[in-house]
């Protein structure tokens, strides 16, 4: 009788062990519900592992069964959703220093990426926004069909401006990006190489040149799309100056257009 009870106990323990091993090897879905007041844990490292990788993109874009991490909330038109935010335990610990979150609209979702230039305030900008059509706005108001940026500007500073040189444009504003300067003009000399210098804030950055065989005959300079990097954000001017003793007068015409590109 005792041997029989012993055998049953051993069988029960083995069965329980096998069940635990089986469950520990199975996939898990963990749901964390937050409420107040509630205890919470602080973890040095949190890792989410999901072996459900797939070569089919729609498994992730059109369903949630393969999602590694889901942030779910209730839909409300023009509402901002919870997201992923970064903070530090010191230096304004109650304020976010960066974040990624969504805005729900009746035409689709917009994803916001924000950073901070004032830790006491928190996130201070919409550094990058992706709208419902996949268009990107960088540091500026979102337009549904184009990329916009504080460093994506175009200014026509001279349009058929008459000579003589030197000529300086009105001040124009830049956001600190790379400048593409389109400059053209004309002039004359006794013969030989003629042209003009292209200056940014009175510093020569390049030239537009040509060659004339005829003396005192007005000739066009070959337009130079000049790339200028390293110009700080702020107000600047373009000055066109005579080069190599080139003469200019009211019969010469000058054009300057500046395109600012959103990179340095």
C-alpha positions as CSV (number, residue, x, y, z in Angstrom):
1,X,0.0,0.0,0.0
2,X,2.8,2.4,0.9
3,X,4.7,1.6,-2.3
4,X,1.6,2.4,-4.3
5,X,1.1,5.8,-2.7
6,X,4.8,6.5,-3.2
7,X,4.5,5.7,-6.9
8,X,1.5,7.9,-7.3
9,X,3.3,10.8,-5.6
10,X,6.3,10.4,-7.9
11,X,4.0,10.3,-10.9
12,X,2.3,13.5,-9.8
13,X,5.6,15.3,-9.3
14,X,6.9,14.2,-12.7
15,X,3.7,15.2,-14.4
16,X,3.8,18.7,-12.8
17,X,7.5,19.1,-13.8
18,X,6.7,18.2,-17.5
19,X,3.8,20.7,-17.5
20,X,6.1,23.5,-16.2
21,X,8.8,22.7,-18.8
22,X,6.2,22.6,-21.6
23,X,4.7,26.0,-20.6
24,X,8.2,27.6,-20.2
25,X,9.0,26.7,-23.8
26,X,5.7,28.0,-25.2
27,X,5.2,31.5,-26.7
28,X,4.0,34.0,-24.2
29,X,1.8,37.1,-24.5
30,X,2.4,39.5,-21.6
31,X,-0.1,42.4,-21.0
32,X,1.0,45.2,-18.6
33,X,-1.9,47.3,-17.3
34,X,-1.1,50.5,-15.6
35,X,-3.4,52.2,-13.1
36,X,-3.1,54.6,-10.2
37,X,-2.2,54.1,-7.5
38,X,-0.2,51.0,-8.3
39,X,3.2,49.5,-7.5
40,X,5.7,49.6,-10.3
41,X,9.1,48.2,-11.1
42,X,12.2,49.8,-12.3
43,X,14.3,47.7,-14.7
44,X,17.8,48.3,-15.9
45,X,17.1,46.5,-19.1
46,X,13.9,45.4,-20.8
47,X,14.0,43.1,-23.8
48,X,11.2,42.0,-26.0
49,X,12.0,38.9,-27.9
50,X,9.7,37.6,-30.7
51,X,10.8,34.8,-33.0
52,X,7.9,35.5,-35.4
53,X,10.1,37.1,-38.1
54,X,8.5,37.0,-41.5
55,X,9.4,37.7,-45.1
56,X,5.9,39.0,-45.8
57,X,5.6,42.7,-44.9
58,X,1.8,42.6,-44.6
59,X,2.1,40.2,-41.7
60,X,3.2,43.3,-39.7
61,X,1.5,46.2,-41.6
62,X,-2.0,44.6,-41.8
63,X,-2.3,42.7,-38.6
64,X,-1.0,42.5,-35.0
65,X,-0.5,38.8,-34.5
66,X,3.2,39.1,-35.4
67,X,3.8,42.4,-33.7
68,X,6.7,42.4,-31.2
69,X,5.4,45.5,-29.3
70,X,2.0,47.1,-29.5
71,X,0.9,50.3,-27.8
72,X,-2.9,50.3,-27.8
73,X,-5.3,53.0,-26.8
74,X,-8.8,54.3,-27.7
75,X,-9.4,56.2,-31.0
76,X,-10.4,59.8,-30.8
77,X,-10.2,62.2,-33.8
78,X,-7.3,64.6,-33.7
79,X,-6.0,63.0,-30.4
80,X,-2.4,62.3,-29.6
81,X,-1.6,58.8,-28.5
82,X,0.9,57.4,-25.9
83,X,4.2,56.6,-27.4
84,X,7.9,56.0,-26.6
85,X,9.6,58.7,-24.5
86,X,13.0,59.2,-23.0
87,X,13.8,60.8,-19.7
88,X,16.6,60.9,-17.1
89,X,16.4,60.3,-13.4
90,X,18.2,63.6,-12.8
91,X,17.9,67.0,-14.5
92,X,14.2,67.5,-14.7
93,X,13.2,63.8,-14.3
94,X,9.5,64.6,-14.8
95,X,10.0,66.0,-18.3
96,X,10.6,64.0,-21.5
97,X,13.8,64.7,-23.4
98,X,12.6,63.1,-26.7
99,X,9.7,61.1,-27.9
100,X,7.9,59.3,-30.7
101,X,4.2,59.3,-30.7
102,X,1.1,59.5,-33.1
103,X,-1.7,61.8,-33.9
104,X,-4.9,60.2,-35.0
105,X,-7.0,62.0,-37.7
106,X,-10.0,61.1,-39.8
107,X,-7.7,60.8,-42.8
108,X,-5.0,58.7,-41.1
109,X,-2.2,58.8,-38.7
110,X,0.8,61.1,-38.3
111,X,3.9,60.1,-36.5
112,X,5.8,62.7,-34.6
113,X,9.5,62.7,-33.6
114,X,10.3,65.4,-31.0
115,X,13.4,66.5,-29.2
116,X,14.2,69.2,-26.6
117,X,16.3,72.3,-26.4
118,X,15.0,73.2,-22.9
119,X,14.9,70.3,-20.4
120,X,12.8,72.3,-18.0
121,X,10.1,72.5,-20.6
122,X,10.3,69.0,-22.1
123,X,9.9,68.3,-25.8
124,X,10.1,71.6,-27.6
125,X,9.7,70.8,-31.3
126,X,8.2,68.5,-33.9
127,X,11.6,67.7,-35.4
128,X,10.2,65.3,-37.9
129,X,6.6,64.4,-38.9
130,X,5.5,61.7,-41.2
131,X,1.9,62.1,-42.4
132,X,-0.7,59.7,-43.5
133,X,0.6,59.8,-47.1
134,X,4.2,59.0,-46.1
135,X,5.3,62.6,-46.8
136,X,8.0,64.0,-44.4
137,X,8.2,67.4,-42.7
138,X,11.5,68.3,-41.1
139,X,11.3,71.0,-38.5
140,X,8.5,72.9,-40.1
141,X,4.7,72.9,-40.7
142,X,3.5,69.7,-42.4
143,X,2.2,69.8,-45.9
144,X,0.5,66.5,-47.0
145,X,2.3,66.4,-50.4
146,X,5.8,67.8,-50.0
147,X,9.0,67.7,-47.9
148,X,9.5,71.0,-46.0
149,X,12.3,72.2,-43.8
150,X,13.6,75.4,-42.3
151,X,16.7,74.6,-44.4
152,X,14.8,74.1,-47.7
153,X,14.4,77.6,-49.2
154,X,14.7,79.3,-52.5
155,X,15.3,83.0,-53.1
156,X,15.7,84.9,-56.3
157,X,17.9,87.8,-55.3
158,X,18.6,89.4,-58.7
159,X,16.4,89.1,-61.8
160,X,17.9,90.9,-64.8
161,X,19.6,93.4,-62.5
162,X,21.5,95.9,-64.6
163,X,25.2,96.8,-64.0
164,X,27.7,98.1,-63.3
165,X,29.4,95.8,-60.8
166,X,29.8,95.5,-57.9
167,X,26.2,94.7,-57.0
168,X,25.1,93.4,-53.6
169,X,21.7,91.7,-53.0
170,X,19.3,92.4,-50.2
171,X,19.8,90.3,-47.1
172,X,18.2,86.8,-47.3
173,X,17.6,84.3,-44.5
174,X,19.1,80.8,-44.3
175,X,18.6,77.9,-41.9
176,X,22.1,76.7,-41.9
177,X,21.9,74.3,-44.9
178,X,24.1,74.0,-48.0
179,X,23.6,76.8,-50.5
180,X,23.3,76.2,-54.2
181,X,24.0,79.6,-55.8
182,X,23.0,80.1,-59.5
183,X,24.7,83.3,-60.8
184,X,25.0,84.6,-64.3
185,X,25.9,87.9,-65.9
186,X,27.8,89.6,-68.7
187,X,30.6,92.1,-69.4
188,X,33.3,93.2,-71.8
189,X,37.0,93.9,-72.0
190,X,39.8,94.5,-74.5
191,X,39.9,90.8,-75.1
192,X,40.7,87.6,-73.2
193,X,39.2,86.1,-70.1
194,X,36.3,87.9,-68.5
195,X,34.0,87.2,-65.6
196,X,32.8,88.0,-62.1
197,X,33.4,86.8,-58.6
198,X,30.6,85.5,-56.5
199,X,30.8,86.5,-52.8
200,X,28.9,85.4,-49.7
201,X,29.1,88.1,-47.0
202,X,32.0,89.7,-48.9
203,X,34.0,86.5,-49.1
204,X,34.6,85.1,-52.6
205,X,33.2,81.6,-53.0
206,X,33.6,81.1,-56.8
207,X,33.5,82.6,-60.3
208,X,31.4,82.8,-63.5
209,X,33.8,83.2,-66.4
210,X,34.0,83.4,-70.2
211,X,36.4,84.4,-73.0
212,X,36.0,87.1,-75.6
213,X,38.0,87.5,-78.8
214,X,36.4,90.8,-79.6
215,X,37.3,94.0,-77.9
216,X,34.6,96.0,-76.2
217,X,31.9,93.4,-77.1
218,X,29.5,92.4,-74.3
219,X,29.6,88.7,-73.7
220,X,27.7,86.4,-71.3
221,X,29.6,84.7,-68.5
222,X,29.1,81.0,-68.3
223,X,26.6,80.5,-65.4
224,X,28.1,78.8,-62.4
225,X,25.8,76.7,-60.1
226,X,28.0,77.1,-57.1
227,X,27.8,74.8,-54.1
228,X,28.6,76.6,-50.8
229,X,28.6,74.7,-47.5
230,X,29.3,75.8,-43.9
231,X,27.2,78.9,-43.9
232,X,25.6,79.5,-40.5
233,X,21.9,80.1,-40.1
234,X,21.0,83.8,-40.3
235,X,21.0,86.7,-42.7
236,X,23.4,86.8,-45.6
237,X,24.1,88.8,-48.8
238,X,25.5,87.9,-52.2
239,X,27.9,90.3,-54.0
240,X,28.9,90.1,-57.6
241,X,32.3,91.7,-58.3
242,X,34.3,92.3,-61.5
243,X,37.1,89.8,-62.2
244,X,40.2,90.1,-64.3
245,X,39.6,93.8,-65.2
246,X,36.2,93.0,-66.7
247,X,34.1,96.0,-67.5
248,X,30.3,96.2,-66.9
249,X,27.7,98.9,-67.4
250,X,23.9,99.3,-67.7
251,X,23.9,97.1,-70.8
252,X,24.9,94.1,-68.7
253,X,22.3,92.0,-66.8
254,X,22.8,89.8,-63.7
255,X,20.8,87.1,-62.1
256,X,21.3,85.4,-58.7
257,X,19.1,82.6,-57.3
258,X,19.9,80.8,-54.1
259,X,18.5,77.3,-53.3
260,X,19.2,76.1,-49.7
261,X,19.3,72.4,-49.2
262,X,18.4,70.7,-45.9
263,X,21.8,69.3,-45.1
264,X,25.3,70.5,-44.4
